[in-house]
Amino acid sequence: MLKEPFIMINFKTYKEGTGKNAENLVKKLSKIKGNIVFCPQIADLKCLRKYNVKLFAQHVDPIDFGKHTGWILPESLKEAGAIGTLINHSEHPLSFDDIKRCISACKRAKLISVVCSPNKKMSELVAKLNPDYIAIEPPELIETGIAVSQARPKLIYDSVAAIKKVSTDVKVICGAGITKGEDVKRALELGVVGVLVSSAILKAKNPENVLEDMVKNANFI
């Protein structure tokens, strides 16, 4: 499991987080002290592991070794340097059955699983599958600059409570629209153990300043 509270940065497929740019960004941000997880594109995992940072993949497929051309094998992510992976991000949604199979595949490969969920109902269902983390992320707030922790605090609070009723082992994080330290602080006050951010850092003129502000507020407890 990850040291908490943490900030997970999803590079998506932004130009600022692709290839050499991804490497330059990690060089800068890895100098900041804090519990930071980088989530680059899969093709960039191997070149980034030399910086001794925590790496997650953005996606995994529910497969085992064999005939699966073009699919993403959990064991290959592990070999490339990832310690975990996102599952069911709103930009790469999966069926519930595939989510279940992905979690199982991650356990097999000893990868940390973070399953993204848009609402309380889905979170309750996913909690029964016992992933390591559930990320509450209403897709309508992603990249709006309107933080879920500020705009929809009840969703986070109610989802955390609902998940804990199903399983006390599943940890909860949140994302969507988180842009500054105050958003992170508010999220932690609502009961999550980490946040998932992206454009606020990838698209910032000074990503180090943004991350430093978030780290500072993440450590208020």
N, C-alpha and C positions, 0 to 999 in steps of 0.2 A: 504494500500500500504506500501511498504518497505521504510525505510529511505535510501536515496541515497547520494553518490554512495555506492554500496554494493558488497560484494564478496560472492558468493554462492558456497559451497563446496559439490560436489556430491560424496558420499561414494561408489557408485556403489555396487558391491558385493565383493570388495577387502577384503581379510582376515584382513588387517589392520583396516578396518572399519566395522567389523562384531561383534555383540554381546558385550562381555566384552571389546574387543579392541576398539569398537566404543565409549563406555563409557569413556575409558581412554583417547582417543583422544579428545573428547569433553571437558573433564576436563582440559586438557592442553590448548587447543585452545580458550576456553571460557574466559581465563584470559587475552587475548589480546583485547585491546580496539579498537573497530571499528564496522562497520556495516557488521556483518558476519551472514550468513544464512547456517545452516547445513542441508544436504539432505541425511539422512541415509536410510537404508533399513526399510521397513514398520514395520517389526517385532521389530525393536529397538526404535521406536518412543516413546512408553510409558516410557521406562526406562530412556530416555534422557530428557524428558520434565522437570524433577525435577531440572535440571541445569539452568532453566530459560533462555534458548536460543531460537532463532528463528529456527523453524523446518519446513522443507518442505518434502513432500513425493516424491518418484521418479517416481510414476505413479498413475493414477486413471482410473477407468473404467466408461463409460457413462451409469450408472445404477441408479435405485432408489431402495428403500426398496422392498424386495420380494424374488423371487426364482432365486438366482444368485450365486449358490455355487462356491466358488473359485475366485469370482470376487472381486474387490476393490471398496467399497462404499465410496463416498465422505464424507458422514456424519461420517463414522467410522474413517476416517483420522482426521477429526476435533476433534472427541472425544479422539483420541489417542494423540493429542497435536500438530498436524500439522496446520500451518496457510496458507499453500498453497501447490501446487504440480507442478511437471514437467508434461508436456504432449507432446507426440510424440518425445521423445528422439530418436536419430538415432539407439540406441540399443533396442528400444521398439517402432517401428513405428506404426502409426495408419492410417486408411483411413481418407480422408478429412471429411467425414460425421461423423466419430467417434470423430474427433477433435472438430468439431462443438458441438456435444452432450456432450463431456467432459467439454467444456467451460461453457455450459449451466448448467451442473450438479454442477460445481464449484461455479457458481453464486448462485445457490440454497442453497448450503451448506456454503456459505460465505467463500470460500477458494480462495486465490490468485492464478491465473493461469499463468503459464509460458510455452508458447508453443515453442518448438524447431523447427527451420526451417533451411534447408540446403542452401537456396539461395534466391535471391531477389524476384523471381517470386512467390515462395511459401509464402514468407513473405507478399507480397501484398495481396494474397488471404486470408491468416490467419488474417490479419489486419481487414478485413471486418467483421470478427466474433467477434471483439472487446474483445480480451483477455486482461488481465492486462499487461502482458509483452510478447514480442517475443524475443527468444534467437537465434541469428544468429550463427549457428554452422555447418560449412562444415565438414561432417563426415570424409573426407579424411585427415584432419589435427588433428583429435582427437588422443591424446596420442603420437603424433609425436615429441613433443618438439618444433615444428615450430608454433609459435603463429599466429593465424588468423589476429591479429591486426598488425603484422609486415609483414606477407607474402601476405595478401590479404586485405589491408586497403580500397581499392576501393569497395570491396564487402560490408564492414561495412558501409562506408559512403553513398553509393548508396542505400543500404537497409534501412538505417535510413531515408533518404530523401523520399524514396518511401512509407514507412509506414506512415510517417507524412502526406503525401498527402491524404492517405486513412482515417486516424484517428489521430487526435492530442492527443487523450486520451491514446493510446497504447504506452507504454514505451519500449525501446529496450535495450537488453543486448547482450553480445557475449561470445563465448567460443570456444574451440578447440586449443590445443597446448599452452595455456597460462601457463608459467612456472615461471615467475619472475615479480618483481615490474614494470620494464620498459614496459613489455607487457600490464600490467594493465593501466599504465599511457597513453600509446599510444591509447588503446581502448577508454578510456574516452575522449581523444582529438578528436576522430572520431565521437563522439556524443552519445555513449551509456551511460547508467546510472549504469551499473554493469557488472560483469563478472562471468562466470560459469567455475569453475576449478575442477580438480579431482586428477589425478595421481601425479601432481606436488607437492601436499600436502600429499596425502595418501601414496605415495611411497617414500617420502623424509626421509632421516636419521634424519633430524631435522625439522619436519613440522612447529614448532613454528617460526623458523627463516624465512622460506619461506613465511608464512602468514604475519608475521610482515613487511616484505619487500613489500608485496602486499598492505597491509593496508596503509603503509606509502605513497606509490605512488598513492593510490586511493584517498587520501585526499589532493592531491596537489592543487586542485581547491578550 
